[in-house]
C-alpha cells in the first residue's frame, strides 16, 4: 500500500529558547612550543611594520586592506582574532577570500594598536588546573590565543586583484558579446558626491583619488555602476572607447532602457595597460574581472540517427492542468506549439537558433515516449513558457545588438521575463541550460550567481542550471567499471570545473550521466563531458545529476538521448543542457502535485532527499569525489518521491528558525523497529535545505548563517547522541572533526545537507529520539529579522521492507499531539509547505 509523505502542521510547537554555549574556550596554538611562538610573534610584528610603511607612503591616503590568513585549525568562529586584535572599532572585517582568510580595513594608527596587543602575548605557556579533566591544561591570554591563530598577515595587492594579462584582456574584450567593459569590484560603496563631506579625511582621500584617477589617465572611457543586489557588492563596468569624451562617470544606477549606444571599443594595448596599472595600485579596488560570455551546454544535434520506432507527440488536453516549466533559452519551434502557453518575444526571427531550446522542450513534453522511463521517468506532457532571450551564437553581432552592455542587460531581460511568467502563469520552475564562459572560482561567489539568486528569490522560483560542458580537447575518457581506474582518470583530467552561474546557492545545478542501453558507455556513470564541482571551496555543487546522453557516439543510437529538431524530426544529442530539464521536469511535476505554493526549500529538499548515488559511484574510495561529479545523485520520479511503502515514513518540517530559537522535536522510534533494551534498528535519512543570508564580499565564507539539523537518540543521564553521518564521509573519524573537516565532509555552512545511516543490529539504550535544528552565525553577523526559512525532511524505514513503520509512526505521533497530513493537500490547513 502506498504511504504518502507527511508534513508536520504544527512545527511552531517545537520551538524553544536557544541553548547557550558551543565554540569552546581559548586555544593555545603554540602550547609548549615557546621558542616557536616567540619567532612567530616577531614575524607578525615585522609583517605589520612592513604594511604600515607601505600605507604611510601611499598617495591615495593611509587606508589599505589587509589579509589575515588563519591557520587551518583556527578556522572556527571561536578562534577568529577579532576580540583582542582586529576589533571592529579598530580594523573592521570587510570581507574574506579563500577559507580561513579575513580581509580587514586598516591604517597605520590601527596597525600600531594591533602590534601593541600582539606584543602583550606571553611567550611562555600558561597552565591551569581543569577540574573536569582532572589535569593541567593550557590557559592562554586572549592576545596569545589570537596571535597563535594567525598564520601570516599580508597587504592586499595587485596579485590578488586580477589573473589575466593586458593582451589577454584586449583580445577578450574585442568580442562584442562581452560588452567590452572590465568588471571592477570595490571594497566599499562610492557615496554620492553630495555626501563626501560626511567622510573622515582618510576615506575622503581614498574616494577622491579613485574618481580623479580616471580623469588623470587622459583617455576616453566610461565608468558605470552595475546593478548590485542589496548594495553588498559594489561593482563598476569600466570600458575604454573611441568617443574622445574623456572619462565619463555614471555612478548612479542607469536602467537598461536609458542606455546610450556604445561608442566603438578602444583596442589600444597601451591604453589598457595604463588603466589596469591604475586599478591594480588603487587600494579601493578589490578585483578586476573580464566579463563573461553566455554559451549553451550542449553539442549540436546530429540528424539521421534515430531509433527504429518513431514516437508520436502527446496531445495536450486543455480541460485539465499540467506541470508548467519555463525554458530560458533562444526560442522553441512551432513543433511544440500545442504545449507552449506563452512566449517572451524579444528576439527577431532571424536572430533565433531554435534547435537547442526545442530539444529541451521536446524532452519536457515527450521525453518518456522518446527515451523510456529509465531515462525520462516523468509522464509525458508539460506546459511551457518560451523565455527566448538568448540570440543565436552563429550570427555575428546578434548578442551585442540586443545587449550592448553585456551580461548585466541580459540578466535584466531574463529577470523581466521570469517575473512575467510567474505573474501570468504561476510558473516557478525554470530551466536555464546556459552558462557563462567563466569557471566557478573556489574563493569567490560570482556576480552572475548573485544575480540569478536575486531572480529566484524575488519570484519564489527555482532555476535549474546545467553544470556546463568540457571543451572537446579536454574530454575525460569514458568512465571505466574499475573504481581505481576511474580515480586515475579524474586525477589526469583538466579544465573540467563548473561554469558560472552553476555555483548559485539559491538554485539547482545539474550534471550529466550516461544513458542506459548504450554499449559505448557505462550506464548512469558521469558523462565524459560533464563538468565537476565543488565550485566554491565551501560549496557542494553540482546538486543533482540526470541522463544527458553519451559523450561517445553509438553506430545506431548516436548519443542515446532523443528529442526533436525544430522541424519535428527525432534526433539524438548530448550535453548537461539536456540533463537539467529532466530534473526540472520532476520539480514541475512535484509543484503541480502539491496543492498551494510549496516553498523553494521543500521543492529542492524533496529532490535532494530522494536522490540516489548512481551505482558506478558507490565504491567507498570514490566517495570524496562523487559529490563533485553528481551532487546528491539522481532523483526518481515525482510519484516515487511523494509515496513510499508501509515499511517507511517520511516527515517534512517546513518552518523558519528565529533569532534566539531552536527546534526540538521529540518522538518515539517506530515500535516495530525497537528491540530488547530499547535498541533501535532501521535506516534513517535526514535532509536539510535552508535559505540563509549570503554576502559575496566574504569569498568562500559567503554563507553567513549555518542552519544545522541532527537526529539524536537519548542516552543514559538524559544526554543526546547524534546517530547519522554525512552522506559523503570518506571513513570513520577517530577524533573530533576540526572546522576544515566539517566544511569539507559535513558540508557545514552549506545550505543543503544530507545525513544517513543504517542500524542493522540496533543502537542505543532508548526509543526516545529527537530532530534538533539549530543555527550558528559567522563572527560579527546578526540573524535576519525574519529568521531563516528551512525545510527538514526525515525518512525512517525498515531496510527489510517488512515492518509497519508508517502506521507505527503515524499513531505514535498523533498520540503525542503532533499534527501531520499528506503533503499534497496540506496547503488547505497550513500556511507553509
Buried (B, 14 or more C-beta within 10 A) or exposed (E): EEBBBBBBBEBEEBBEEBEEEEEEEBBBBBBEBEEEBBEBBEEBBEBBEEBBEEBEEBEBBBBBBBBBBBBEBBBBBBBBBBBBBBBEEBBBBBBBBBBBBBBBBBBBEBBEBBBEBBEEBBBEBEBEEEEEEEEEEBBBBBBBBBBBBBBEBBBBBBEBBBEBEBEEBBBBBEBBBBBBBBBBBBBBBBBEEEEBEEBEEBBBBBBBBBBEBBEEBEBBBBBBBBBBBEEBBBBBBBBBBEBEEEBBBBBEEBEBEEBEEBBEBBBEEEBBBBBBEBBBBBBBBBBBBBBBBBBBBBBEBEBEBBBEEEBEBBEBEEEEEBBBBBBBBBBBBEBBEBBBBBBBEBBEEEBBBBBBBBBBBBBBBBBBBBBBEEBBBBBBBBBBBBBBBBBBBEEEEBBBEBBBBBBBBBBBBBBBBBBBBBEEBEBBBBBBBBBBBBBBBBBBBBBBBBBBBBBBBEBEBBBBBBBBBBEEEEBBBBBBEEBEEBBEBBEEBEEBBBBBBBBBBBBBBBBBBBBBEBEBBBBBBBBBBBBBBBBBBBBBBBBBBBBBBBBBBBEEBBBBBBBBBBEBEBBBBBBBBBBBBBBBBBBBBBBBBBBBBBBBBBBBBBBBBBBEBBEBBEBEEBBBBBBBBBBBBBBBBBBEBBBBEBBBBBBBBBBBBBBEBBBBBBBBBBBBBBEEEBBBBBBBBBBBBBBBBBBBBBBBBBBBBBBBBBBBBBEEEEEBEEBBBBBBBBEEEEEEBBBBBBBBBBBBBBBBBBBBBEBEEBBBBBBBBBBBBBBBBBBEBEBBEEBBBBBBBBBBBBBEEEBBBBBBBBEBBEEEEBBBBBBBBBBEEBEBB
